[in-house]
Amino acid sequence: MEICLITLTGTKYLFDVEPNDLVEKLKDKIQDEMGIPPNSQRLFSAGVILEDGNTFSYYGIIDDKIENKMGIPPMGQRLVFAGVILEDEKTFSYYGIIDGSIIHLVLAL
């Protein structure tokens, strides 16, 4: 998935990340692209600081992208893989989801 990083000066950068990537992987990409060491970076999403040991799916960034693209708020989303409803706290790798896997979006009532 593609995410947009906006610096404090308003400059925008696009980065490709996977939902189960750890935050520090993005920090490494930022260092390669912008020359800013990871220990000098503070990344936020929706006002929450992104901690190195967590994945993007942990922060609900996937749910937010679905809302932005399809207009379905996170509380109305249920993602299903192999008949199992995906929990926000778990990574795609936990469920055995790999590139090319099909995840179904079901509307919650």
Backbone hydrogen bonds, N-H to C=O, Kabsch-Sander energy under -0.5 kcal/mol:
donor,donor_aa,acceptor,acceptor_aa,energy
3,I,15,F,-2.9
5,L,3,I,-0.5
5,L,13,Y,-3.5
6,I,4,C,-0.5
7,T,5,L,-0.5
7,T,11,T,-2.7
10,G,7,T,-1.8
13,Y,5,L,-2.5
15,F,3,I,-2.4
17,V,1,M,-2.9
17,V,15,F,-0.5
21,D,18,E,-2.0
23,V,54,N,-2.3
24,E,52,D,-1.1
25,K,22,L,-1.4
26,L,22,L,-0.9
26,L,23,V,-0.5
27,K,23,V,-2.0
28,D,24,E,-2.0
29,K,25,K,-1.7
30,I,26,L,-2.6
31,Q,27,K,-2.2
32,D,28,D,-2.3
33,E,29,K,-2.5
34,M,30,I,-3.4
35,G,30,I,-0.6
35,G,31,Q,-1.9
36,I,30,I,-0.6
40,S,37,P,-2.2
41,Q,38,P,-1.5
45,S,48,V,-2.2
48,V,45,S,-1.7
50,L,43,L,-3.4
51,E,49,I,-0.6
54,N,51,E,-1.7
56,F,19,P,-0.5
56,F,21,D,-1.2
57,S,19,P,-2.4
59,Y,55,T,-0.8
59,Y,56,F,-0.5
60,G,57,S,-1.5
61,I,56,F,-1.7
64,D,60,G,-2.2
65,K,61,I,-2.0
66,I,62,I,-2.1
67,E,63,D,-2.3
68,N,64,D,-2.6
69,K,65,K,-2.2
70,M,66,I,-3.2
71,G,66,I,-0.5
71,G,67,E,-2.2
72,I,66,I,-0.6
76,G,73,P,-2.3
77,Q,74,P,-1.6
78,R,106,V,-1.4
80,V,104,H,-2.9
81,F,84,V,-2.5
84,V,81,F,-1.9
86,L,79,L,-3.3
90,K,87,E,-1.3
95,Y,91,T,-1.0
95,Y,92,F,-0.6
96,G,93,S,-1.0
97,I,92,F,-2.5
101,S,98,I,-2.5
103,I,101,S,-0.6
104,H,80,V,-3.1
106,V,78,R,-3.3
106,V,104,H,-0.6
108,A,76,G,-2.6
